[in-house]
Amino acid sequence: MDMRLELVPLRSTDVDRSKAFYVEQVGFLVDHDVEPGNGMRVVQLTPPGSACSIAIGVGFVEADAPAVNGLHLVVDDLDAVREELLGTGVEVSGISDMGGVRYAYFSDPDGNSWALQQISR
């Protein structure tokens, strides 16, 4: 039996602001941005190289839902990714070394939090 995590819905109080953050600042790709009716809007975004996407929008995740914390983006070069994000205006923490696993952290405008993780191989 296969089970693949392919979509994580995130709360967003302002879909256009969230979309701009993820696309223009973090570098996610837009898979689709659709309004199927009844006031619903679904924006699906994927980090480059990832098999898992996030979804923000209206009508499927309540704006007052709790933030999602601790999502991980695994990167090959944490220093380079951190500098690139800082260059686009993302507030990224300093780098922490947890015994061969390095981390830096950031959050989106709605408080959903992310960890950038580099694992020594």
C-alpha positions as CSV (number, residue, x, y, z in Angstrom):
1,M,0.0,0.0,0.0
2,D,1.4,3.4,-1.0
3,M,0.7,6.5,0.9
4,R,2.1,9.8,-0.4
5,L,1.8,13.1,1.3
6,E,1.3,15.4,-1.6
7,L,-0.7,18.4,-0.3
8,V,-0.7,20.4,2.9
9,P,-3.5,23.0,3.3
10,L,-2.4,26.2,5.1
11,R,-4.5,29.0,6.5
12,S,-4.3,32.3,4.9
13,T,-6.1,35.5,5.9
14,D,-5.2,37.2,2.6
15,V,-4.7,34.8,-0.3
16,D,-3.1,37.3,-2.7
17,R,-0.6,38.4,0.0
18,S,0.2,34.7,0.8
19,K,0.6,33.8,-2.8
20,A,2.9,36.7,-3.4
21,F,5.0,35.7,-0.4
22,Y,5.4,32.1,-1.5
23,V,6.0,32.9,-5.2
24,E,7.9,36.2,-5.2
25,Q,9.9,35.8,-2.0
26,V,10.3,32.1,-1.3
27,G,10.3,30.9,-4.9
28,F,7.4,28.4,-4.9
29,L,5.8,27.5,-8.3
30,V,2.1,28.1,-9.0
31,D,0.5,24.8,-9.9
32,H,-3.0,26.4,-10.2
33,D,-5.1,29.3,-9.0
34,V,-8.8,28.5,-9.5
35,E,-12.1,29.8,-8.4
36,P,-14.6,26.9,-8.9
37,G,-17.6,28.9,-7.6
38,N,-19.5,29.6,-4.4
39,G,-16.8,32.0,-3.4
40,M,-14.2,29.3,-3.2
41,R,-10.6,29.8,-4.3
42,V,-7.8,27.3,-4.3
43,V,-4.1,28.2,-4.9
44,Q,-1.7,25.3,-5.0
45,L,2.0,26.0,-4.8
46,T,5.0,23.7,-4.9
47,P,8.5,24.3,-3.7
48,P,11.1,23.7,-6.5
49,G,12.0,20.0,-6.7
50,S,9.3,18.9,-4.2
51,A,6.7,16.2,-4.7
52,C,4.5,17.8,-2.0
53,S,2.6,21.1,-2.4
54,I,0.8,23.5,-0.2
55,A,-2.7,24.9,-0.8
56,I,-4.0,28.3,0.4
57,G,-7.3,29.8,-0.4
58,V,-10.9,30.5,0.6
59,G,-13.6,28.0,1.3
60,F,-11.6,24.9,2.4
61,V,-9.3,26.2,5.2
62,E,-10.9,28.6,7.7
63,A,-9.0,31.9,8.1
64,D,-9.0,31.4,11.9
65,A,-7.7,27.8,11.7
66,P,-4.5,27.3,13.7
67,A,-1.2,27.9,12.0
68,V,0.8,24.9,10.8
69,N,4.2,24.8,12.5
70,G,7.4,23.0,11.7
71,L,7.1,22.3,8.0
72,H,10.5,21.3,6.6
73,L,12.1,22.2,3.4
74,V,15.2,20.1,2.9
75,V,18.0,21.9,1.1
76,D,21.5,21.0,-0.2
77,D,23.1,24.3,0.7
78,L,21.5,26.0,3.6
79,D,23.8,29.0,3.5
80,A,22.9,29.8,-0.1
81,V,19.2,29.3,0.4
82,R,19.2,31.4,3.5
83,E,21.0,34.3,1.7
84,E,18.7,34.1,-1.3
85,L,15.6,34.3,1.0
86,L,17.1,37.2,3.0
87,G,17.7,38.9,-0.4
88,T,14.0,38.7,-1.2
89,G,13.0,40.2,2.2
90,V,12.1,37.0,4.1
91,E,13.0,37.1,7.7
92,V,15.1,34.0,8.3
93,S,16.7,33.1,11.6
94,G,20.4,32.4,12.0
95,I,21.7,28.9,11.3
96,S,21.7,26.3,14.1
97,D,23.8,23.1,14.0
98,M,22.2,20.2,15.7
99,G,25.0,17.7,15.4
100,G,25.3,17.4,11.6
101,V,21.8,18.7,10.8
102,R,21.6,22.4,10.2
103,Y,18.5,24.5,10.5
104,A,17.2,28.0,9.8
105,Y,13.6,29.1,10.3
106,F,11.1,31.5,8.8
107,S,7.3,32.1,8.9
108,D,4.8,33.2,6.4
109,P,2.5,36.3,6.9
110,D,-0.1,34.1,8.7
111,G,2.3,32.5,11.2
112,N,2.7,29.1,9.4
113,S,6.3,28.2,10.2
114,W,9.0,26.6,8.2
115,A,12.4,25.0,8.9
116,L,15.1,24.9,6.3
117,Q,17.0,21.7,6.9
118,Q,20.4,20.7,5.6
119,I,21.5,17.1,6.5
120,S,25.2,16.2,6.2
121,R,25.6,13.2,4.0
